[in-house]
Amino acid sequence: MSKWLPDGKERYKGEMLKLENICFEIDDKEILKNIDLEVDDRFVAITGPNGSGKSTLLKIIMGIQAPTSGRIWLDGTDITELSITERANLGISFAFQQPVRFKGLRVRDLLELAGGKKMSGKERFTHACDVLSEVGLCAKEYIDRELNDTLSGGEMKRIEIAMAAARGTKMTLFDEPEAGIDLWSFQSLIKVFEKLHQETDGTIMIISHQERILDIADKIIYLKDGEIIEYGEGKNVMRHLSLDESPSTCAKLQEKAGLAQREAN
Amino acid sequence: MELNAIQKSLLKEVAELDALPVGAYNIRSNGQSAARNTTDEIDIVTKTDKPGIDIIIKPGTKKKSVHIPVIISESGLKENVYNDFFIGEDCDVTIIAGCGISNCGGEDSQHDGIHSFYVGKNSRVRYIERHYGEGTGRGKRLMNPTTVVELAEGASMDMQTSQIGGIDDTLRVTNAVLGENASLAIHDKILTEGEQHAKAEMHVEMNGDGSNCDIISRGVAKEHSLQEVVIGIEGNAACSGHAECDSIIMDKGVILATPQLKATNVDASLIHEAAIGKIAGEQLIKLMTMGLTEKEAEDMVIQGFLR
């Protein structure tokens, strides 16, 4: 199965992402417990109660947090020891739950950075305008805006999603994109992800409590207390959860999804 | 006078000039006038009582520019220059000044410039000033610019001043007096590194009803450098003033920000905001997730901050 690559990295054939026995502890508290996971689908949603370790899991994949133990493989390359930068350049992107603001840096600066070095200046600019339109923002109006506190939370959030998607990497991680957005953007947000799902070549992993996001996922991971309780096709996971082991949690989950849905409508 | 390669590169740094500019200009190089051009509307006259020039802009001059860069490439040169701008009524002009010092020698080079602007009624002035230093010599690069601004009724001035590294010691003083409905905007940017020391003192006096000022000061202090910023706004009429002093501190840098507000009129509305902090870790992480190294991310944050 495995062979050695010229650069000395062990390669294995198989999934886009593989986590092997990932543990994460902080202050003697186990946040993630022996996570084994293989992801090969194009759209995987991660759901579960607050504090279940969802964000930590994505941050460990991006390299923002280092696991206490375990190994991570991306498309056959062991990335466990790689920095955030190296992982980003290998093809992982990350959309933060709380987008970071920058004084002086404009929307176009970051979108053009996302476009990458391969594009010419003009191509990068056109690409930046295109992705802004995709998240429902008028490129003309937003491209030269500073990413400072003159932008609303909802606007920041949409730009954050655009930045991650604009990189067009083989793996894109979204940490709860629906959190903190206004009602209007909620509707367009769902459309953005439906479109991303249809058009993207890479794999999307998305933390969400939204029923409509969970609906379009190829697979759903249900995380609780740092463990994967369920991992499988959406309907099966939802049905299983609602009838079986953790009815209270799932009821809450459905309630939450329903509530947000009603708010959006 | 022919400029050598060092002088040409300095000229590009301070005035973004590859060739002689269009319109009126005066280029001062190593203490002498190296090139000058005047137009029908803009006259430049050498002072007779002290070093420097008078720049006289006729009333009604619109959409014209004046370049007055100063470059010093001789180690040990020290000069004190007075440039006075007399801007007539109803003008709309851009003035590009700046000083570049290249010191590869062992002696200190120093440029002290006093720029005075007398801006006539309803005139608009855009003023851009860049300070730049380079060179490997032990001799220091010193600059002490003073800017005096007098805005008549309805006049406005937009000042963009910057000093991005390279200057060992600087005291930059700006004093402005605003008349009725006059408006002043200052955007000041400074980056210090190594053992550099920079002090900026800005004082704006609003004496006319309806006058306003907006001062934004951005500083980055790296390594062992020291920055001091004093922004004083005085409201003596029905006026509004806003000052924002924002600094990024790095390494062993020291920043001292002193806000001063003084009001002598109940209809004066003055605001001062000051903040000092390091680059937020999450900003670096965000840029690293987009493929930049930590150093590249840091540079991008600073570049944006000082834009």
HADDOCK unambig.tbl for C-alpha pairs under 7 A between the chains (distance, minus, plus):
assign (segid A and resid 84 and name CA) (segid B and resid 288 and name CA) 6.02 0.50 0.50
assign (segid A and resid 84 and name CA) (segid B and resid 289 and name CA) 5.90 0.50 0.50
assign (segid A and resid 85 and name CA) (segid B and resid 288 and name CA) 4.97 0.50 0.50
assign (segid A and resid 85 and name CA) (segid B and resid 289 and name CA) 5.97 0.50 0.50
assign (segid A and resid 85 and name CA) (segid B and resid 291 and name CA) 4.86 0.50 0.50
assign (segid A and resid 85 and name CA) (segid B and resid 292 and name CA) 5.86 0.50 0.50
assign (segid A and resid 85 and name CA) (segid B and resid 293 and name CA) 5.68 0.50 0.50
assign (segid A and resid 88 and name CA) (segid B and resid 289 and name CA) 5.26 0.50 0.50
assign (segid A and resid 88 and name CA) (segid B and resid 290 and name CA) 5.91 0.50 0.50
assign (segid A and resid 88 and name CA) (segid B and resid 291 and name CA) 4.95 0.50 0.50
assign (segid A and resid 89 and name CA) (segid B and resid 291 and name CA) 5.31 0.50 0.50
assign (segid A and resid 93 and name CA) (segid B and resid 289 and name CA) 6.12 0.50 0.50
assign (segid A and resid 93 and name CA) (segid B and resid 290 and name CA) 6.76 0.50 0.50
assign (segid A and resid 94 and name CA) (segid B and resid 289 and name CA) 6.40 0.50 0.50
assign (segid A and resid 100 and name CA) (segid B and resid 282 and name CA) 6.72 0.50 0.50
assign (segid A and resid 100 and name CA) (segid B and resid 283 and name CA) 6.10 0.50 0.50
assign (segid A and resid 103 and name CA) (segid B and resid 304 and name CA) 6.71 0.50 0.50
assign (segid A and resid 103 and name CA) (segid B and resid 305 and name CA) 5.51 0.50 0.50
assign (segid A and resid 104 and name CA) (segid B and resid 304 and name CA) 4.34 0.50 0.50
assign (segid A and resid 104 and name CA) (segid B and resid 305 and name CA) 4.69 0.50 0.50
assign (segid A and resid 104 and name CA) (segid B and resid 307 and name CA) 6.15 0.50 0.50
assign (segid A and resid 105 and name CA) (segid B and resid 304 and name CA) 4.62 0.50 0.50
assign (segid A and resid 105 and name CA) (segid B and resid 305 and name CA) 7.00 0.50 0.50
assign (segid A and resid 114 and name CA) (segid B and resid 290 and name CA) 6.20 0.50 0.50
